[in-house]
Amino acid sequence: ACYIEAAGGEACASAGGPDGGLYAINVLGSAFLWHQVRCMASVLFSAARGDLGPPDVRRFLDLEAQPSRPSYTMAREEPLLLFRCAFGGEDGEAFSASENAKAKLREHLTAMLRGLRIRERLVRELVAEAAAVTGTGAFESGGPPPPGR
């Protein structure tokens, strides 16, 4: 199963999808091949932008009409996240980790989030400064301007 949904709100309105928004593509399946989800994302967003029509997508899925991978650029890997796996059959076995491993994961993710917040703040400052310098007077990052602007 595969479905696409808008992800986020105002804060996410400046990056990601064909209209500048951020989107989540949720794929449920088993035994994915290397880069398969990147290819799926690329085709889905190409179709959403109107670069591909339903006949193109049907042709891509027809192994007789399209015996090799069509020529297109794969979606970037950076925003892709494998976040849930099941092991051992349809219901899957529960994945387990020690309390120490869980604590280290929480620490790592918390540090990562802090770093991203710092980078976001710096970029917001730069965008606001660029808007002031260029005379546009508008903060166009998809979120509110930094305090004091």
N, C-alpha and C positions, 0 to 999 in steps of 0.2 A: 504494500500500500504506500502511496506517496501523496502528500498534500502540501500546499504552500499557504502560508498565512503571513499577514503583516506582523512584524515583531516590534514591540516598543510603542512609543507614542511620539510626542514632540521631540524628545531628546534623540530619537533615532531617525528623524526625518531627513537627515542630510547625507546618508551614505548607504550603499548596498544595492538596491534593486534598480530596474530600468528607469523608474520615475524618481530616483534619488532616495527612496525609502529603504528601510532595512526589512528584510523578509526572512522568514524561517522556512526551510524546506525540510519536512519531517519524512523520513523514509524508514519503513519497517520491512525487513526482509532477512534473508540468511545468505551467507556465503558470498558477500560482495567481492567483486574483483577489484584489483588495484586501480584506482582512479575512476571507478564506475560512477560513484556519486558525483564527482567533479564533472563528468561528462553529462550526467542527467541534469545537473544544475545549469550547465551551459546551454543545453538544448531548451530547457524550460524557460530560462530568461530570454533566450533568443526568440522563442515563440511569443513571449509576453511583450517584447519590444516590437513585434511585427516583422522581424528579420526572417523568421521561418513560419510557414503556414502549416495547417494540419496535414496536407499531402506530403510535405517535407518530413515531418515527424513520422508519419506512417511509413515512408520509404526507409527512414533510418532504422525502423524496427523490423523491416522485412529483410531477412538474411539473403534471400534470393536476389532482390533488387539492389541490396547494399551489402555485399559480402565482406567488406572491410569497413573499418571505422571511417565515417564521413570526415571531411576536412572542416574542422572548427577548432577554436581555441578552448581548451578546458577552463572551467571556472577556477579561480585562485584557490589554493589550499588553505590559506591563512584563516579564513572565517569558518572553515568546516570543523565540526566538533563531533566526535564519536562519544556519546554520553551514556549509552546504556547497552549492555550486552547480556545475552543469556547464554548459558553453557549447558550442553547435554540435553538436547531434545527440545520439543515445542515449549514446555513449561520452563525448562532451564533449571539448572542448579543455582542456588544462591551463591553469589560471589562473596567471599569473606576476606576481611583484612584485620590485622591485629589492631588493638586500640592505639598502639604507638604509631602504626602506619596511618591510621585515620587522623590522628592528631597532627602528624607531619603534613598530610595532605591539606588539612584545614589551614595550617600555618602558611603553606606554600600558596594556596589560593588567596588567602587574605593579603599576603604580601604582593601578589600579582595584581589584585584589585586596587590596592593602595597605589602601586606604580601607574596603573591605568588612569586612576583619578588625577594623579599629579600631571600626567601627560595631557589629559583632557583639559585641565585648568590652563596649562601653558599654551595649548593650541587655541583655546578660547581667548586668551589674552592677545595672542598674535593676530587672530581674526579681527578682534575689536580694534587693535592698533592699525591694521591694514585698512579697515573701514574708515577710520578717522583720517588716515593719510591720503586715501584715495578720494575722500569726500563723499563716499556713498552714504555714510551716516547710518547704515543698517547693519545689524549683526545677522549674518545669513548662515549660521552653522546649524540651524535646526533646534537651537535651544536658547535659553535666555542669556543675555550678555553677562559678563562677570560683574560682580558688585562694584558700584562706583562708576559705571560707564553710562 
